[in-house]
Amino acid sequence: MRSFGCPICVHVPKEKRTKLEPFGKKGIFVGYSEDTKAFRVYVSWQNYIKTCRDVIFDEDAAFWKSKGSHLDSDDGI
């Protein structure tokens, strides 16, 4: 099982990209497909949900605290 909401990179096949385009595009993991053995990915810059199998998960980056978080402050509270 993967962490819901973690950032992922979706592989773009060689046939669907030009020479100078990147190998992958960023997205957010939102679940599993009910029909196939694939993942559901929210692509924020195109505002839609895509179903794909070739993804790389970055679960370590999913729950990092921001540097300005109130949990980091040492106010004695």
Beta strands, then each sheet from edge to edge (+ up, - down):
strand 1: 7-11
strand 2: 24-32
strand 3: 39-43
strand 4: 48-52
strand 5: 55-57
sheet 1: 4+ 3- 2+ 1- 5+
end
